[in-house]
């Protein structure tokens, strides 16, 4: 196998693992989000008191430090030596020093040195921290072991870092340096992983915000587009039948009032959406003659089934708009069937496509398809069939238990 093929195989392997880990990460984000929502719902109405983020971390370190004491007080646990102040200091002094060095790495050394590529400074800082920790250890052991009359001069001349007293050996330095090196590696890896998780979370939230913004933008475009077409229809009726035009304005006012208060939510009950469509159909029928064959059938198993408001309005509007012609039979048969967790919108109408030079003439269907993809991606099926006389479209949607994107 050539070198290039090996590189391609390695790239495909890493890319495949990347996709797997990305999927696991998204599952973890969703699981954590659900748990947080359940927690907030269960705590709703209760008094909340602000707690600094360092408190839980402090409790974790406190547990680590107290855990050995639980073993010492256990009668079933045997010790090879007597428990006294010196033995406890032999355990807790290195532990506390290691924790302090860990915190220094987490807070200062790794962010300011490693990620700024100041590796020599990072080594110097940790070496200095090891030296300070060993010196503090010597001070504490001197205070425990000192005899009457031993002062500062004795400490520096005969005790500090002296092998003669038996409290300090070369193994002391090597073992402590080894654990500090291990702590440094853990801190660096931890920061890299943490940065990747935070970056992925921020990108996820940015993507979610962008999608929500696009949904809001597309939803807001539906009403102006619908209003533009309806006002054109009423304008045409004024010269033909002023009374019908006046009635149309009244119904339009009622419809806009409904859409203003009911379509601001991301999802609404399907029965409310059907009422809006029915009002629109009644408004459209005012400009059509009695020979026009219009049917609007609705079958709802669950009237409270949630659906994106006005998601099918462009299809209904398009079906009625292009079904009216000078010759031939004019008809529009529309049905909405909701069963279980799905809803199906079907429309069949006479095919009299209207040509328009206006760039906004196709705005309704364009925003419909964009909004449909953003809201129900992977959960819908939209098909269109047409011939010289008939145009058919069908939209099937799998509903959500909860809204996919929340503000």
C-alpha positions in Angstrom: 0.0 0.0 0.0 1.4 3.4 -1.0 2.1 6.2 1.4 -0.8 8.3 0.0 -3.3 5.4 0.3 -2.2 4.9 3.9 -2.8 8.6 4.6 -6.2 8.5 3.0 -7.1 5.3 5.0 -6.0 7.0 8.2 -8.0 10.2 7.3 -11.1 8.1 6.6 -10.7 6.2 9.9 -10.2 9.4 11.9 -13.1 11.1 10.1 -15.3 8.1 10.9 -14.4 8.2 14.6 -14.9 12.0 14.6 -18.5 11.5 13.4 -19.1 8.8 16.0 -17.8 11.0 18.8 -19.7 14.0 17.5 -22.9 11.9 17.6 -22.1 10.8 21.2 -21.4 14.4 22.2 -24.7 15.6 20.8 -26.5 12.8 22.6 -24.8 13.8 25.8 -25.8 17.5 25.3 -29.4 16.5 24.7 -29.5 14.2 27.8 -28.0 17.0 29.9 -30.4 19.5 28.5 -33.4 17.2 29.3 -32.1 16.7 32.8 -31.7 20.4 33.3 -35.2 21.1 32.0 -36.7 18.4 34.4 -34.7 19.9 37.3 -36.0 23.4 36.5 -39.5 22.2 36.2 -39.4 20.4 39.5 -37.8 23.4 41.2 -40.2 25.9 39.7 -41.8 28.2 42.3 -39.2 27.3 45.0 -36.8 29.7 46.5 -33.5 29.8 44.6 -30.3 31.0 46.3 -27.2 31.9 44.3 -24.2 29.6 44.9 -20.7 30.4 43.5 -19.3 27.8 41.1 -16.3 27.1 43.3 -18.4 25.7 46.1 -19.1 22.3 44.4 -15.4 22.1 43.5 -14.4 22.8 47.1 -16.7 20.0 48.3 -15.2 17.5 45.9 -11.7 18.3 47.1 -12.9 18.2 50.7 -14.2 14.7 50.1 -10.9 13.6 48.6 -9.1 14.9 51.7 -11.5 13.4 54.2 -11.7 10.0 52.6 -8.5 8.6 54.1 -9.8 9.5 57.6 -12.8 7.3 57.0 -10.4 4.4 56.4 -8.4 5.2 59.5 -11.4 5.2 61.9 -12.6 1.9 60.4 -11.8 -0.8 63.0 -11.4 -3.4 60.3 -8.6 -1.4 58.6 -5.1 -2.3 59.7 -2.2 0.1 59.6 1.5 -0.8 59.3 2.4 2.1 61.6 1.0 4.2 64.4 -1.4 7.0 63.5 0.1 10.3 64.8 0.7 13.9 63.8 3.8 13.0 61.7 2.1 10.1 59.8 -0.8 12.3 59.0 1.5 15.1 57.9 3.3 12.6 55.7 0.1 11.9 53.9 -1.7 15.3 53.9 1.2 17.6 53.2 2.0 16.1 49.7 -1.7 15.8 49.0 -2.4 19.4 49.8 0.6 20.6 47.9 -0.4 18.5 44.9 -3.9 20.0 45.0 -2.5 23.5 45.1 -0.2 22.8 42.2 -3.2 21.3 40.3 -5.3 24.4 40.9 -2.4 26.7 39.9 -2.1 24.7 36.6 -5.8 24.9 36.0 -6.2 28.6 36.7 -2.9 30.1 35.5 -0.1 27.9 34.2 -1.9 25.9 31.5 -4.1 28.7 30.0 -1.3 31.3 30.1 1.6 29.2 29.1 0.6 26.1 27.2 -2.0 27.7 25.0 0.3 30.7 24.4 3.2 28.3 23.5 5.3 29.4 26.3 6.5 25.9 27.2 9.8 26.9 28.9 7.9 29.3 31.2 5.5 26.5 32.0 8.3 24.2 33.0 10.0 27.0 35.1 6.7 27.8 36.9 6.0 24.1 37.8 9.6 23.6 38.9 9.4 26.6 41.1 6.1 25.3 42.5 7.7 21.9 43.3 10.6 23.7 45.1 8.2 25.8 47.1 6.1 22.7 48.0 9.1 20.8 49.2 10.3 23.7 51.2 6.8 24.0 52.9 7.0 20.3 53.6 10.4 20.8 55.3 9.0 23.6 57.4 6.0 21.5 58.6 8.2 18.5 59.4 10.7 20.7 61.3 7.9 22.2 63.4 6.8 18.6 64.3 10.3 17.2 64.9 12.1 20.1 66.4 13.6 19.8 69.8 13.8 22.6 72.4 16.4 25.1 71.4 16.3 24.3 67.6 15.8 27.6 65.9 15.9 29.1 62.4 19.6 28.8 62.1 19.4 25.0 62.9 16.6 24.6 60.4 18.6 26.1 57.5 22.0 24.7 58.5 21.2 21.2 59.7 17.5 20.2 58.8 16.2 21.7 55.6 16.7 19.3 52.6 19.1 17.3 54.8 19.4 13.5 54.3 21.0 13.1 57.7 17.7 13.4 59.7 15.9 10.8 57.6 12.9 12.9 56.8 14.2 13.9 53.3 15.6 11.6 50.6 16.2 11.6 46.9 13.1 9.4 46.5 11.1 12.3 48.1 12.1 14.6 45.3 11.6 12.1 42.5 8.2 10.8 43.6 6.9 14.3 44.2 8.2 15.5 40.8 6.7 12.5 39.1 3.2 13.2 40.6 3.5 16.9 39.7 4.4 15.9 36.1 1.4 13.6 36.1 -0.8 16.4 37.4 0.6 18.7 34.6 -0.3 16.2 31.9 -3.8 15.7 33.3 -4.3 19.5 33.5 -3.2 20.0 29.9 -5.4 17.1 28.6 -8.3 18.4 30.8 -8.1 21.9 29.3 -7.9 20.6 25.8 -11.0 18.5 26.3 -12.8 21.2 28.1 -12.1 23.7 25.4 -13.4 21.3 22.7 -16.6 20.7 24.7 -17.2 24.4 25.3 -16.5 25.2 21.6 -18.8 22.4 20.5 -21.5 23.7 22.9 -21.2 27.3 21.7 -21.3 26.2 18.0 -24.4 24.2 18.8 -26.1 27.1 20.4 -25.1 29.4 17.6 -26.5 27.0 15.1 -29.7 26.7 17.1 -30.0 30.5 17.4 -29.4 30.9 13.7 -32.1 28.3 12.8 -34.5 29.9 15.3 -33.8 33.4 13.7 -34.4 32.0 10.2 -37.6 30.3 11.4 -38.9 33.6 12.9 -37.9 35.5 9.7 -39.7 33.0 7.4 -42.7 32.9 9.6 -43.0 36.7 9.6 -42.7 36.7 5.8 -45.9 34.5 5.5 -48.3 37.1 6.8 -47.1 40.0 4.5 -47.2 37.6 1.5 -50.7 36.5 2.4 -51.8 40.0 3.1 -50.4 41.2 -0.2 -52.5 38.7 -2.2 -55.6 39.2 -0.2 -55.6 43.0 -0.5 -55.2 42.5 -4.3 -58.3 40.3 -4.3 -60.3 42.9 -2.3 -59.0 45.7 -4.5 -60.4 43.8 -7.5 -63.7 43.3 -5.8 -64.3 47.0 -4.9 -65.2 47.9 -8.5 -67.2 44.7 -9.2 -69.1 44.2 -5.9 -68.5 46.8 -3.2 -70.6 44.9 -0.6 -68.6 41.8 -1.0 -65.4 43.9 -0.8 -66.7 45.4 2.5 -67.5 41.9 3.8 -64.0 40.7 2.7 -62.4 43.6 4.7 -64.3 42.6 7.8 -63.3 38.9 7.5 -59.7 40.0 6.7 -59.6 42.0 9.9 -60.9 39.0 11.9 -58.3 36.7 10.3 -55.4 39.1 11.0 -56.6 39.4 14.6 -56.5 35.6 15.0 -53.1 35.2 13.3 -51.6 38.0 15.4 -52.4 36.4 18.7 -52.2 32.7 17.8 -49.2 32.3 15.4 -46.5 33.9 17.6 -45.9 30.6 19.3 -43.6 28.1 17.8 -46.2 25.3 17.9 -50.0 25.6 18.2 -52.9 23.1 18.5 -53.9 21.8 15.0 -57.5 22.8 15.6 -56.4 26.4 16.0 -54.4 26.2 12.8 -57.5 24.7 11.0 -59.6 27.6 12.2 -57.2 30.1 10.6 -57.2 28.1 7.3 -61.0 28.0 7.4 -61.2 31.8 7.8 -58.8 32.2 4.9 -61.0 29.8 2.8 -64.1 31.8 3.6 -62.3 35.0 2.6 -61.2 33.5 -0.7 -64.6 32.2 -1.6 -66.0 35.7 -1.5 -64.2 36.5 -4.8 -65.2 33.2 -6.4 -68.5 32.6 -8.2 -71.0 29.9 -7.2 -69.8 27.5 -9.9 -66.4 27.1 -8.2 -66.1 23.6 -6.6 -64.4 24.1 -3.2 -64.1 21.4 -0.5 -62.3 21.6 2.7 -62.4 18.4 4.8 -60.8 18.0 8.2 -60.4 14.9 10.3 -58.6 15.3 13.6 -58.0 12.4 16.0 -56.4 14.8 18.5 -57.4 18.5 18.2 -54.5 19.4 20.6 -51.9 17.9 18.3 -49.1 20.5 18.0 -48.1 21.8 14.6 -46.1 24.8 13.3 -48.6 27.6 12.7 -49.5 28.3 9.1 -47.2 25.6 7.8 -49.7 24.5 5.2 -51.1 28.0 4.4 -48.9 28.5 1.3 -50.2 25.2 -0.2 -53.8 26.1 0.4 -53.2 29.6 -1.0 -51.4 28.2 -4.0 -54.1 25.6 -4.6 -56.9 28.2 -4.7 -55.0 30.8 -6.6 -54.1 28.6 -9.5 -57.4 26.7 -9.7 -59.3 29.6 -11.2 -59.3 29.9 -15.0 -61.4 31.2 -17.8 -62.2 27.9 -19.4 -62.9 24.4 -18.0 -64.0 23.3 -14.6 -62.6 25.2 -11.6 -62.2 23.3 -8.4 -60.0 23.0 -5.3 -60.3 20.0 -3.0 -58.3 20.3 0.2 -58.1 17.9 3.2 -56.3 17.7 6.5 -56.1 14.3 8.3 -54.4 14.0 11.7 -53.9 10.5 13.0 -51.6 9.5 15.9 -48.4 11.4 15.7 -48.7 12.5 12.0 -50.8 14.9 10.0 -51.3 14.8 6.2 -52.3 17.8 4.1 -53.5 17.0 0.5 -54.7 19.4 -2.1 -56.0 18.7 -5.6 -57.1 21.6 -7.9 -57.7 22.5 -11.5 -54.5 23.6 -13.1 -54.5 27.1 -14.4 -51.0 28.5 -13.5 -50.8 32.3 -13.4 -47.7 33.9 -14.8 -46.4 36.9 -13.0 -43.5 39.2 -13.5 -43.3 40.0 -9.8 -40.4 38.5 -8.0 -42.6 38.1 -4.9 -45.1 35.8 -6.7 -43.2 32.7 -5.6 -42.4 33.9 -2.1 -45.1 31.8 -0.4 -43.9 28.4 -1.7 -40.2 29.4 -1.4 -40.5 30.3 2.3 -42.8 27.3 2.8 -40.1 24.9 1.6 -37.3 26.6 3.6 -39.4 26.7 6.8 -40.5 23.1 6.3 -36.9 22.0 6.1 -35.8 24.0 9.1 -38.7 22.9 11.3 -39.3 19.3 10.3 -36.0 18.2 8.8 -36.1 14.5 8.3 -39.7 14.3 9.6 -41.7 15.2 6.5 -42.5 14.1 3.0 -43.7 16.6 0.3 -44.7 15.4 -3.1 -46.2 17.2 -6.2 -47.9 15.8 -9.3 -49.4 17.7 -12.1 -50.7 17.3 -15.6 -52.4 19.6 -18.1 -55.7 19.7 -16.1 -54.9 18.8 -12.5 -52.4 19.8 -9.9 -51.9 17.6 -6.8 -49.7 18.0 -3.7 -49.3 16.1 -0.5 -47.5 17.0 2.7 -47.1 14.4 5.5 -45.5 15.5 8.8 -44.4 13.5 11.8 -45.1 15.6 14.9 -42.9 16.5 17.8 -43.6 15.7 21.4 -41.9 19.0 22.2 -40.6 21.9 20.1 -37.3 21.0 18.5 -35.9 24.5 19.1 -36.7 26.7 22.1 -36.0 30.3 22.4 
